[in-house]
């Protein structure tokens, strides 16, 4: 079992001790250091390979949320705090989880397992061959309400972009998956699998298209617009030639 190198960061001595004890209970975690503030944490990040940070938010000198925003290369982060008013901001910072003090070992373990799952997805297990790695490309994970949700790419019918979120519509599911990410990042994941951006707000699975009429795509009960700038490319991808 490959272990995750982690640090705990909390300005309160008791808070650090509790975090340290919880970390020691998780077999796949390796505690590298215990830090009193963001500046000590920065030193550890510069001198060690850190995979995960258990991070308090309300600390003197620099808030935990501010500290994460200063990092060019961010480890996985689990916020551990006594305040609930930073939950939305932590979600925007792609935190793995947001734990409210006091944290039970069961809740701590659940958050650690989320991080370990993501850690294993990000690190190739071994340079075995191209085929197994390619097989992993037919799914990806997104954050949904502080959980990692697996998305099967072939199951996606289309993706709709909103202001700060995207909706991922899955065949056979009544409700779309709502996650905070960008259309650009999802487009990069699904394009190799027969998807196309047909509008600034829509990506469609070309295999799911039932009909096209007056630059409107029908997929099930959904009516999806095709922008003028994408219409010709869509016809080309569908191997359709307009009659002369």
N, C-alpha and C positions, 0 to 999 in steps of 0.2 A: 504494500500500500504506500503510494507516494504521499508524503506529508506536505501540508501547506505551511510555509513560514508566515507567522503572524506577529503583530505587535498589538498591545493594548495602550490606549491613550486616554487618561483621565486625570484631572488635576486633584481629585480627592483620593487620599490614600486608601480609604476603605473601598471606594469604587474600583480602584486598580486591583486590590487584593481579591475582590469578588470575581472580577473578570479573569484574573490569573488562575484562580481556582477552577473556574468553569472551563477555561481553555485546557487545563491539565486533564479534565475528565473526557475530552474528545480525542480519540486515538489518532485521528489524521491531522491534528493540529500540532505544530511545533512553535512554542513561544520563544521568540528571538529576544524581545525586550519589552519592558514596561516603562512607559513614558508619562511624565507629568504634564506635558504641554505639546503644542504643535511643533515647537522648535526642536525639542528632543526627538520627536517623531521624524522630522525632516532629516536629522543626522543619521537616524537608523536607515531611512530609505536611501540615503546617499552611500552608505557603507555596506548595506546588506540587500539581498534579494528578498523582498517582502511580497507575499501573495495576497495577504488579507490584513485589514486594519479594523480593530474594534475601537470605535472612536466616540468619545463624549463630544457634546456640542458646546455647552456653556463653559468655556475655559478662559482664564485671563490671558490677555495679549492677542489672541486670535481664536475666533469661533471655529469649531470643527468643520462646519460647512464652508467657511472661508478658506481654511487650510486645504481642503480637497480641491477647491477651484484653482489653487496655485500650482497644482501638480501637472506637469506635462504628461507624465506617464502614471496613470492612476492604478493602484492595486484595487482589488475588490474591497468594498467598504460596508461594514455593518455599524450603523449608528446606535449608540446605547446612551440614553438620555432620560432625564426626569421631566422633560418638557415635550408636550405634544404639538406645539405650534410650528415645529420645523419639519413636520412630516411631508408636506407638499414639496418643500425645497429639496429634501433628501431624495424624493422620487425623481425630481428634475436632474439630480446629480447621479442618477443611475445606481443608487445604493441597493445592495442586495436585500437588506432588511432594515427595519427601524424598531428597536427594542426599547420599551419603557421600563425604567427602574421602578421597583426591584424586579430583576429578571430571574425567572425560575430556570433551573437547569434544563427542563424539558423545552421551554421556549428558546433558550440559548442554543440547544442542540439542533432544533429545527432550523434556525437561521444559519448555523454552521454547515448543516447538510446542504442547504440551498447554495451556499458559497462553494462547497466542495464539488457539487454537481457542475456548477458553472466553470470552476477551475479545471475540471477534467475535460470539459468541452473545448476550452480554449487551448489546452496543451495537447499536441498530438501524442498519443500513447507510445508509439514506436514507429520508426521509419520502415514499416513492413513492405508496403506496396501502394501503388496509386489507387487500386480498386477499392480497398476499404475506406480510404479517405474520401473518394468520390461518393461512396455510399452514404456518408454522413451529410452530404450536401442536400439531401432531399428533405431535411427538416432544419429548423432553427428554434431558438428560444427567445421569448420576449418577456419583459416585466409586466405583470398585471397585478395591481394591488399588492405589491411587495412579494409576489410569488413569481417563479419562473414557469412559464407555460410553453409547452412544446407545440410547435406549429408544423404540421405536415404539408410541405409545399404542394404535392399533387392534389391535396384536398382543398386548396384555396381556389375559390371561383374568381374573386376580384378583391382589390384593396382600394379603400377610399381615404383620401387625405383630408383631415380637418385642420383647424388652425394650429393646434399644438399636439394633436394626437392623430393616429390612424386607426381605421377600422379594418380588420382582416376578416373577410367573409369566408367561412368554411362550408363546404358541401356537407349536408346532413345535420348542420348545427342551426338552431333557431336564432341564436344571437351572434353577432360578430364579436371578435376579440378586440377590445379597445386597449391600446397601448401607447405610451408616449415615446415616439421615435420619429424619424423623418421618412418621407417617401423615397428619398434618394438612397438611404441605407437599405430599405426593403427592396427597392428596385434592383440593387446590386446582388441581393441574395436570390431573387426569383427569375431574373432575366435569362440565365442559362437553361431554365426549365420551361421555356415556351411561353413566357409572359411578355407583355408589352405595355408601355406607358401610352395610353390613348388620349389622355387629357391631363392637365396639370394636377387634377385631383383624383385620377383613376388609373390603376394598373389592372389589366385583365389577364386571366389565363386563357390563351387562345384556344385551347382544347375545350373550354367550357362554353364558348360562344354558340348560341342557338340560331340567331339570325341578326342581320344588320339592315336597318331601314332608315334612310334619311339621316345618316351619321348618328344613329342610336343603336347601341348593342343591346341585345336581349340575352340575359343569362337568368334562367328561372323567372322569378317575378321582378327582376331588377332591370331597369332601363338606364343604360350608361351612355353618356355623351362621348362623342369622338370629336376632338378639336380639328379645325381645318388643317393645322400644321402636322397632324398625325394621320390624317385620312389616307393619303397615298401610301405611306409606309405600311399601314395596316393592311391595305389591299394587297400589297406586295408580299407581306408575310403570309397572307392567306392564299397566295398563289392565284389571285383573282385578277383577270384583265377585263377592263370595261370594254364592251362592244363598241367598235368604231362606227 
